Amino acid sequence: MYKVMIVEDEMLVRIGLKNSVEWSKFGLEVSADFPDGQSAWDYYEREKPDVVITDISMPRMDGMELISNIRKQDKY
């Protein structure tokens, strides 16, 4: 199973994403979800999820900065 991290500051959207997709059908599992980019970044550094679904505009760290940090750390 691939690990998915959802990053969205709006709680209802985050819950909706988690519950509206049959993740296991696609070989995926939601391993974590966060309301801001900084919390997501802290988790990413420890756990290295395979897929990141992120909002762009969020408090503490926006989605673009989160993506930039991920790309700097994990260059392929």
C-alpha angles and dihedrals in degrees: 000000000000116000117235125200118198118202115188129138095209106083097206092051091048092050090045092054091049095049105033097062124069091223097179090058087068097041092259136121128190102238096177145354129201139188096219142029097245093058089046092050092051089052093044092056091055103036108024100212115207097229129034121195109188141176115228102221113053139135125265093013125011124224095256092056090046091053091046091052091049092050092049092051099040109038112174 
